[in-house]
């Protein structure tokens, strides 16, 4: 079933969204992209004459935690939707069930953070550090058991299920995947956001126009190793940027000063370089760096060769020669995937490289390339530079996007398609 085919008139829809938005210390939303991304789906349901039960997580609570209450986003949701949204202080319990049952067409109920319950993720909580393997196994079994009841209860609120939370589609959680089995094929579907995400991933996986260039930035090789290995089978150019750079540089015998480095991944870096060569992939590494004498925006800075960083200095962004090198590769590409900044873009003095990459992607896109930007930090970059509208697609998924591009079947997607 597709959302466009479905008529929600008189129906109650359980919509799983990803309202895991960043909040400041006063609980103000600092970036509402994820909320706005779900609006087309929510509005379509209301326009049809349906009602909505919204389920989401916020942060990583280990139980009921005021800081992670979804009531903080209620006011903004009211404004975005133009509807007075009701709130259930507990996603289980009497209140949620009564409020869901009483919903009339055009009404919306937001459930409290689903992750206040361990059952949402299906992982045991509160285990003692010295718990034995038997205790761990028993706790896991217990939470999996109660997860069934939890899931069934969520499903009982609604007539149909809509998954619009791409950001959590790689998790087989109660509300993102397991719930789908309580609805038959004609009553479960992707929301518009999810449909768009699936299409964008499909384009990068199955409709590649070459050359295909991936730019992988961020801090650690270890967190991106699987995707990098997988990309070596797909791309023509693989640009390595960000903190990962220095693990490669050191592995090749370069001097990296205090730059971030995973010393236990040096062999892995060399192995990746070897694999790239074998597969005929052009692995593009930084040649120079913008280095700082401390990890701070106000540090003293200079440019130097990436393999000759003085003692006491650390690379916090790429240098001008690297910017040009990366930009030339990007501008010559027809399919582009960007994940992860080239430097510590949170510090204004170290955003230049990421901006150069973003601008090159925009130029390539103008010349007909398909560009997909995903992963929290690269999305924050294109937003910061005001360039989000000038790339082909900005994904709301970080881990989910990378896993999809690795070719993994995402549980949240499979559950709808089953
Ligand atoms: P990731 O979560 O792995 O995508 O990494 C993103 C983080 O990498 C951002 O917070 C950046 O500040 C950080 N990062 C990028 N380049 C560097 C660098 N040269 N040194 C330290 N951190 C970096």
Boltz pocket constraint, residues with backbone or C-beta under 6 A from the ligand:
constraints:
  - pocket:
      binder: B
      contacts: [[A, 217], [A, 218], [A, 219], [A, 220], [A, 223], [A, 241], [A, 242], [A, 243], [A, 244], [A, 260], [A, 315], [A, 316], [A, 317], [A, 339], [A, 340], [A, 341], [A, 342], [A, 343], [A, 344], [A, 345], [A, 346], [A, 375], [A, 377]]
      max_distance: 6.0
